[in-house]
C-alpha cells in the first residue's frame, strides 16, 4: 500500500479535528458573553438557509434527472 494517502488522510483528520475543536470553543466562549439571543437568532438563520439550500438542491437534482430521462418512479 502506498504511504501517501495514509499520511494525507491522517493529516486531514488532525487538521479538521483541531479546526472543529477551536471553532466549537470559540462559539462557546462567545455564547458565555451574554449574547444568547443573538446566538439563537443567528443559529436559526443558518438553519433556515441550510434547509433552503438542501431543498433547492433536491429540486435541481429532480429537474436535472427528469430532463436526462431517468426513471424516477418508485
Secondary structure, DSSP 8 states (H G I E B T S, - for coil): --HHHHHHHHHHHHHHHHHHHHHHHHHHHHHTTT-HHHHHHHHHHHHHHHHHHHHHHHHHHHHHHHHTT-----
